[in-house]
Structures are given as structure tokens and as C-alpha cells.
Amino acid sequence: MDGRHRIAVIGVGNDFRRDDGVGWAVIDRLRERAGRRPLPPGCVLATCDGEPGRLMGLWEGVAFAVVVDAAHAHPGTPGRVHRLELDGGTLGGASATSSHGLGLGEAVQLAAALDRLPGRLVVYAVEGAEASFGNGLSPAVAEAVDALAETVEEEIARHRGVSAGRSS
């Protein structure tokens, strides 16, 4: 399939670091929901630990990428979701930062410099409460997963609607 028509949804994180696994949890929920409401053809669901090279490999050549990641915000509200959209090669919007050493913003800057950005990039950053070792999301972050999976599905539908409008 032509990469210009592909959609990648990428959950970033580490499900062995409690709330840092929220991106993976959203991907799991989207896979479960796909049984009842299939995602469009060419839509890829993937998980990544946030390493910039792997992340760029997942979104390179796609028309639209959605990334879900845990974030730290000061002051924070666990479970609060921020939507950021790529604008001019930088992610604008919220004061939250990635929960990883090399942030998503730096990965975007590197991808822009290497001309390896997707056609369109939207990031959902979920404020976490707990980043200690262990499985399971904190209650506030776990509560955000279902609604965020639905929001991602709606984001994909909006993108497809806009893309279809451009084609005609």
C-alpha cells in the first residue's frame, strides 16, 4: 500500500513503569475495539519504547501518525490528556514533557532535520502519576484509556474525511 495513504497509531512507553505504559494500554484497547469496529485499511497499530530511530521508522512515509505517550507536567493532573499537533516541525500546545530521557519533541526535531516526518502528526500526552517499576496504570490514568482510544478513532475518521475531500 502507498505510504501516503497509511495511518500509524503508535503507543510509546514502557508497560513495566506503571503510568509510562499508557500508550501501550491505548494500543491494546484499540486492538480490542477493532474486533467490533474495524480500523480503516492501512491503519497500523504499534508500540515503541520511544527510542527516536525506532519511532521514526514507524512513522516514516505515512500520511498520518498519532502518537500516545505518558507525560510529566508541573503541576500535574494525572489522567489529563493534552493534544499536540505538529506545526512547522515543532510540537506546540502543552507544557507537559515526555516521560522518557530523550523527549518526543527531540525525536520530532531530529526527524524534521532528516526529512523523516509523517505527512501529519498528532500527539496525545497523558499526564501520569506513577512511574515506579511495576505493572498497571494508576487509577486516574487507567480511567483515561477508554476515552482516549475513542478519541484516537475519531481523529482517524476526521483525517480520512479531510483526505477524501482533498482527493475529489
N, C-alpha and C positions, 0 to 999 in steps of 0.2 A: 504494500500500500504506500502511496505517495506520502512522505512525511508532512507535507503541507496540510494534510487532512487529519493527521493523527492528533490525539489528545493524550497527554500523560498526566496522571494524578500520582504524586509522589509523597509518601509519608516519610518524613525524616525523623530520626531519633534512635533511641535505644530502649527497647522494652524491658531491660533489666535495670533501668534507672528511674523507676516509678513514673512520674508525670512526663518524663522525656519520651515515653512511649506513646504519647497521644497521637502522633502522626501515624504510627503503625496501627493503632486501635481504629482510627478513622478508615484506613485502608481495609482492615478486616471487616468493618461494618459495611463498607461499600461492596465488598465481595459477597457478604451475606445478603444484602439487599438486591444485588444483581440477579439473584435467583427469582425474585418477584418482579423486579423492574430492570430488565437488562440495560446495560450501558450501551451507548452507540458503538457501531462497528469501528474498530481502530482506536478505541479507548483502552489505554494500558494502565493498570494499577500496579504500582511498585513501591518497595520500601528501600530506604537508603540510610546509612549511618551518618550522612552529612558530609562525608569526605568530598571536597569540591570536584575532583576528577570523576568520581562515580556519579555525582549529582548532574554534572554537565553531560555525561554520557547518556543519562536517562532523558534529559530534555532536549538534547541537540537534535535539530531537524524537525521538531514537532511544531505544529501550528499553535497549539495552546497547551500550557503546562500549569497545573495547580499544585502547589506545594503546601503541605500541612506540617507544622513544626511546633515544638514547645518553645516558650519564650519566658524570659525573666523581665519583669517590669518593676520599677521602683517609683512609687509604691505599687504593689501588685494586687490584683483581684483574681485569685485562682478561678480558672474556668472562663474568664473573659476572653473573647475572640477578637482579634484585630485582622482586618482585611487590608492588604497592601498590594498595590499593582505597580508593575514595572513602568517607570516613566523616564525616558531619556537615559536608560542604562542604570538607574538607581531605584531602589525601593523606597518609596515615600509613604508617610502615613503615621505610624505609631512610634512611641518611644520605647517599645519593647525590643529586646535583643534576643538573638538565638541562644539556646541553652548549650551550644557547642562552642569549643575553643575558637575555631575559625567560623565566624558567623555567616549566615546565608547572604548577607549584604556583600561580604567579601567574595563569596563564590559568584555572585551576580556580576560584580565588578571584573573579576577575572574572566568570566565567560564573555562579557561585553568586549574586553580587550582582545580576546581570542576569536571573536565573531562566532560564538557558540551558544547564543541565547535562543530560546524558543521564540516563535513569532509573537506570542503574548504570554505573559507570566503573571499569575496571581498567587499570593501567599496568604495563607491563613495561619496566624501565630496565636497559639493558645497559652495564656498565662498559667504557669504551673505553680504548685505549692510544695511539692516534694520531689527532690532529685537524688535522694539517697539510693543505695543499692537495694534492689528488691523488685518484685513483680507487683503489678496492679497500680492503677491510677488512684489518685486521691479522689474523694467523693465529688468535689466541685468540678474537677477536670473530667471525670467519668461521666458526669451529668451532661457535659457539653458535646460528647461524641455523637449521639444520635442526631441532634440538631445540626451539627456541623456536616455530617455525612449528607443530610438532606440539602444543606446549603451548597455543598460541592456539586451535587446532582443538578441543582437549579443553575449554578454557574455554568456547567457544561451545556445545559439546554439553552441558556442565553447566548453562549458563544456560538453554538450551532445555528441558532436563529440569525445572528448577525452574519455569520459566514455564508449561510444560504442566501441572505439578502444581497451580499456582495457578488455572489456568483450569477445572479439573474440579471 
